[in-house]
Amino acid sequence: MTQFQPPPPANPFTQSGLKPHRGGTILTLGILSLVLGFGCGIGFLLGIIGWVMAKADLAEMDAGIMDPAGRSNTQAGKICSIISIILAAIGIVLAIIYFVVVVLILGVAAASSSGSTP
């Protein structure tokens, strides 16, 4: 009589007790945040999500809970996300400065043209 053996787990890391890493996902989020950060606001959001995920995963890797094989991808995704957020913040500040300067110039031009007519 043959003894029943359960099939191996679908996730190979469950045998070692470690959670699987999300390095590829985090790196993808970081790269997408850089690419989409200049054209639309979704890049800023992806950058924040990638940064938060990377921070949590790196902490779990340091604690020995998560598979450390994805550390380099996770760190690269975190760096891309941080760069994207910094560039988006600089872009927002420059847009505000541009808006203020344009409003001041238009306001001064409108005030000078309305005050000079008799």
C-alpha positions as CSV (number, residue, x, y, z in Angstrom):
1,M,0.0,0.0,0.0
2,T,1.3,3.4,-1.0
3,Q,1.5,6.1,1.6
4,F,-0.2,9.4,0.6
5,Q,2.1,12.4,0.3
6,P,0.7,15.9,-0.1
7,P,1.9,17.9,-3.1
8,P,4.7,20.3,-2.6
9,P,3.6,23.9,-1.8
10,A,3.2,26.2,-4.7
11,N,5.4,28.8,-3.1
12,P,9.0,27.4,-2.5
13,F,9.6,29.9,0.3
14,T,7.0,28.5,2.5
15,Q,9.2,25.5,3.2
16,S,11.9,27.9,4.6
17,G,9.3,29.9,6.5
18,L,10.2,33.2,4.7
19,K,7.7,35.4,3.0
20,P,8.4,35.9,-0.8
21,H,10.0,39.2,-1.7
22,R,8.3,41.8,-3.9
23,G,11.4,43.3,-5.4
24,G,10.2,43.1,-9.0
25,T,6.9,44.8,-8.1
26,I,8.7,47.6,-6.2
27,L,11.2,48.1,-8.9
28,T,8.4,48.3,-11.5
29,L,6.6,50.9,-9.4
30,G,9.7,52.9,-9.0
31,I,10.5,52.9,-12.7
32,L,6.9,53.7,-13.6
33,S,6.8,56.6,-11.1
34,L,9.9,58.1,-12.9
35,V,8.4,57.6,-16.4
36,L,4.9,58.8,-15.5
37,G,5.9,61.4,-13.0
38,F,6.6,64.1,-15.5
39,G,3.4,63.8,-17.5
40,C,0.7,63.2,-14.9
41,G,0.2,63.0,-11.2
42,I,0.0,59.2,-11.1
43,G,3.8,59.0,-11.0
44,F,3.8,60.8,-7.7
45,L,1.3,58.4,-6.3
46,L,3.2,55.3,-7.6
47,G,6.4,56.8,-6.1
48,I,4.8,57.0,-2.7
49,I,3.4,53.5,-2.9
50,G,6.7,52.1,-4.0
51,W,8.6,53.9,-1.3
52,V,6.2,52.6,1.5
53,M,6.3,49.1,0.1
54,A,10.1,49.1,-0.1
55,K,10.5,50.5,3.4
56,A,8.3,47.7,4.8
57,D,9.9,45.0,2.8
58,L,13.4,46.0,3.7
59,A,12.5,46.1,7.4
60,E,11.1,42.5,7.1
61,M,14.2,41.4,5.3
62,D,16.4,42.8,8.0
63,A,14.2,41.0,10.6
64,G,14.6,37.7,8.8
65,I,10.9,37.4,7.9
66,M,11.2,38.0,4.2
67,D,13.4,36.3,1.5
68,P,16.4,38.6,1.1
69,A,17.0,37.6,-2.5
70,G,15.1,40.6,-3.7
71,R,17.0,43.1,-1.6
72,S,18.8,44.8,-4.6
73,N,15.6,45.2,-6.6
74,T,13.8,46.5,-3.6
75,Q,16.5,49.1,-2.9
76,A,16.6,50.1,-6.6
77,G,12.8,50.6,-6.6
78,K,13.0,52.6,-3.4
79,I,15.7,54.9,-4.9
80,C,13.7,55.4,-8.1
81,S,10.6,56.2,-6.0
82,I,12.4,58.7,-3.9
83,I,13.9,60.4,-6.9
84,S,10.5,60.6,-8.5
85,I,8.9,62.1,-5.4
86,I,11.7,64.7,-5.2
87,L,11.4,65.6,-8.8
88,A,7.6,65.9,-8.5
89,A,8.0,68.1,-5.4
90,I,10.4,70.4,-7.3
91,G,8.0,70.5,-10.2
92,I,5.1,71.5,-7.9
93,V,7.2,74.3,-6.3
94,L,8.3,75.6,-9.8
95,A,4.7,75.5,-11.0
96,I,3.6,77.5,-8.0
97,I,6.4,80.0,-8.5
98,Y,5.5,80.3,-12.2
99,F,1.9,80.8,-11.4
100,V,2.6,83.5,-8.8
101,V,5.0,85.3,-11.2
102,V,2.5,85.2,-14.1
103,V,-0.3,86.5,-11.8
104,L,1.9,89.3,-10.5
105,I,3.0,90.3,-14.0
106,L,-0.5,90.2,-15.4
107,G,-1.8,92.1,-12.3
108,V,0.9,94.8,-12.7
109,A,0.3,95.1,-16.4
110,A,-3.5,95.3,-15.9
111,A,-3.1,97.9,-13.2
112,S,-0.7,100.0,-15.2
113,S,-2.9,99.9,-18.3
114,S,-6.1,100.9,-16.5
115,G,-4.4,103.7,-14.6
116,S,-2.8,105.3,-17.6
117,T,-5.9,105.9,-19.7
118,P,-7.6,109.4,-19.1
